[in-house]
Amino acid sequence: MLKLGIIGTGNIAHQFIQAAQLAGGYLLSAIYSRRLETAIQFALPYGDVELYTELEAFVASDLDVIYLASPNSLHYQQALMILEAGKHLIVEKPAFSNPKEFAHIIEVAANNQVLVLEAARNYHEANFDIIIDFLKDKTIYGASFNFAQYSSRMENLLAGIYDNTFQGKMSGGALVDLGIYEIYAAYRLFGQPKTARYSADLLPTGVDVAGCGQLIYDDFQVSMIVRKNAQSSLANEIYTDQGTLILNHIQGLQSAQFRGLDGNTRTIPLKSLQHLMLEEAQVFETILSKPEEHQDLYTHLLTVAQQVNQTMTLMRQDANIQFEADL
Ligand SMILES: NC(=O)c1ccc[n+]([C@@H]2O[C@H](COP(=O)([O-])OP(=O)(O)OC[C@H]3O[C@@H](n4cnc5c(N)ncnc54)[C@H](OP(=O)(O)O)[C@@H]3O)[C@@H](O)[C@H]2O)c1
């Protein structure tokens, strides 16, 4: 069993614990919060768990892996502490603010013989394998991805209060929060793009609330819409020489329909999703429980995570989005 510690007491950490419990192979052992009261409240559903309010003591405790779900800009310093304490790291997306931070983290992880895994949940969805198989005899002409989700933090934003997710000093914004899923989906389906562009609606904090991007491949482009200030019901589409594949989403993939050039539509059967984070929790457990047997998979995930980080950084530069961590 992997003894699991948690940093970050937001809803997503509860989601990851549920997924880890469904996956099996993890034992929730310790929770860190800045405030004891928050840790006690967070731990209520989980029974016998150690609680910490000192990060040094938490990372030094008897843990195998720490799931890190604090605000984006804090990941780097907290990750350094975790890795230097000899613990494996599962870090929420976006793992690190820029390629410089990421490169240093990889060096520190290697020096301490521990692993770093970015929790980019949709990259692990098995339904992408079905889509890839379906597309293999078709020529890709392009794709249109759309992730517009009205943020629960919009009410504050409209009142002039910028929560972490809308702060440049917290490495926030729509691209790194939602756009990252579209970029990961594109990497999963089509590999690394040649280059990328982004133009954004910027907030006074210097980060984007919405934007449009392009991932440019040799023979086609993926257009991206990202939006935290509106809800959208636009489908996600992949265009081919034989027709259009229509997906319900590029994360939480649950339905796929192919409309052929003759106008006929057929459904591509997909697997049902038990929990949005289950597949990543399973993959991470497989790698962490026997790292020596899964070196290739680990190297692949780490390479893709670094490349996605590079693509996002390029897109941020294109849209004049600068984080404090870049300075
Ligand atoms: N995979 C997914 O589907 C998904 C979904 C949502 C979010 N995320 C990712 O998860 C991470 C956390 O997102 P979130 O929305 O939960 O963030 P958040 O609510 O802003 O913060 C998460 C936790 O971090 C601690 N924290 C907050 N502000 C802090 C500060 N200024 N200094 C130190 N600690 C602070 C708090 O825990 P304590 O008060 O207990 O210390 C808080 O509960 C982000 O990287 C985000 O991108 C992933």
The ligand as a MOL file (V3000), in Angstrom:
LIG
                    3D

  0  0  0     0  0            999 V3000
M  V30 BEGIN CTAB
M  V30 COUNTS 48 52 0 0 0
M  V30 BEGIN ATOM
M  V30 1 N -7.8410 17.9660 -11.7620 0
M  V30 2 C -8.9020 18.7230 -11.6120 0
M  V30 3 O -9.9880 18.4300 -12.0680 0
M  V30 4 C -8.7620 20.0030 -10.8160 0
M  V30 5 C -9.9050 20.6900 -10.4200 0
M  V30 6 C -9.7600 21.8190 -9.6230 0
M  V30 7 C -8.4870 22.2660 -9.2810 0
M  V30 8 N -7.3960 21.5910 -9.7220 0 CHG=1
M  V30 9 C -6.0470 22.0480 -9.3670 0
M  V30 10 O -5.8930 21.8520 -7.9660 0
M  V30 11 C -5.0990 22.9060 -7.4090 0
M  V30 12 C -5.8820 23.5910 -6.3050 0
M  V30 13 O -7.0000 24.2070 -6.8600 0
M  V30 14 P -8.1500 24.8030 -5.9270 0
M  V30 15 O -9.1290 25.4360 -6.7950 0
M  V30 16 O -8.5820 23.7640 -4.9350 0 CHG=-1
M  V30 17 O -7.2920 25.9330 -5.1740 0
M  V30 18 P -7.6380 26.8150 -3.8990 0
M  V30 19 O -9.0430 26.5210 -3.4640 0
M  V30 20 O -7.3020 28.2230 -4.2020 0
M  V30 21 O -6.6130 26.2800 -2.8150 0
M  V30 22 C -6.5070 24.9060 -2.4690 0
M  V30 23 C -5.9940 24.7890 -1.0420 0
M  V30 24 O -4.6820 25.3320 -0.9670 0
M  V30 25 C -4.5330 26.0550 0.2830 0
M  V30 26 N -4.2810 27.4560 -0.0250 0
M  V30 27 C -5.1250 28.3510 -0.6100 0
M  V30 28 N -4.5630 29.5700 -0.7100 0
M  V30 29 C -3.3410 29.4490 -0.1760 0
M  V30 30 C -2.2730 30.3620 0.0290 0
M  V30 31 N -2.3570 31.6480 -0.3500 0
M  V30 32 N -1.1410 29.9100 0.6240 0
M  V30 33 C -1.0360 28.6230 1.0130 0
M  V30 34 N -2.0210 27.7040 0.8430 0
M  V30 35 C -3.1450 28.1180 0.2570 0
M  V30 36 C -5.8390 25.8930 1.0420 0
M  V30 37 O -5.6890 24.7920 1.9240 0
M  V30 38 P -5.4670 25.0610 3.4980 0
M  V30 39 O -6.2750 26.2790 3.8610 0
M  V30 40 O -5.9760 23.8190 4.1060 0
M  V30 41 O -3.9950 25.2520 3.7160 0
M  V30 42 C -6.8240 25.5350 -0.0410 0
M  V30 43 O -7.8840 24.7080 0.3790 0
M  V30 44 C -4.7380 23.8300 -8.5720 0
M  V30 45 O -3.4650 23.4980 -9.0580 0
M  V30 46 C -5.8130 23.5270 -9.6070 0
M  V30 47 O -5.4020 23.7730 -10.9430 0
M  V30 48 C -7.5150 20.4650 -10.4620 0
M  V30 END ATOM
M  V30 BEGIN BOND
M  V30 1 1 1 2
M  V30 2 2 2 3
M  V30 3 1 2 4
M  V30 4 1 4 5
M  V30 5 2 4 48
M  V30 6 2 5 6
M  V30 7 1 6 7
M  V30 8 2 7 8
M  V30 9 1 8 9
M  V30 10 1 8 48
M  V30 11 1 9 10
M  V30 12 1 9 46
M  V30 13 1 10 11
M  V30 14 1 11 12
M  V30 15 1 11 44
M  V30 16 1 12 13
M  V30 17 1 13 14
M  V30 18 2 14 15
M  V30 19 1 14 16
M  V30 20 1 14 17
M  V30 21 1 17 18
M  V30 22 2 18 19
M  V30 23 1 18 20
M  V30 24 1 18 21
M  V30 25 1 21 22
M  V30 26 1 22 23
M  V30 27 1 23 24
M  V30 28 1 23 42
M  V30 29 1 24 25
M  V30 30 1 25 26
M  V30 31 1 25 36
M  V30 32 1 26 27
M  V30 33 1 26 35
M  V30 34 2 27 28
M  V30 35 1 28 29
M  V30 36 1 29 30
M  V30 37 2 29 35
M  V30 38 1 30 31
M  V30 39 2 30 32
M  V30 40 1 32 33
M  V30 41 2 33 34
M  V30 42 1 34 35
M  V30 43 1 36 37
M  V30 44 1 36 42
M  V30 45 1 37 38
M  V30 46 2 38 39
M  V30 47 1 38 40
M  V30 48 1 38 41
M  V30 49 1 42 43
M  V30 50 1 44 45
M  V30 51 1 44 46
M  V30 52 1 46 47
M  V30 END BOND
M  V30 END CTAB
M  END
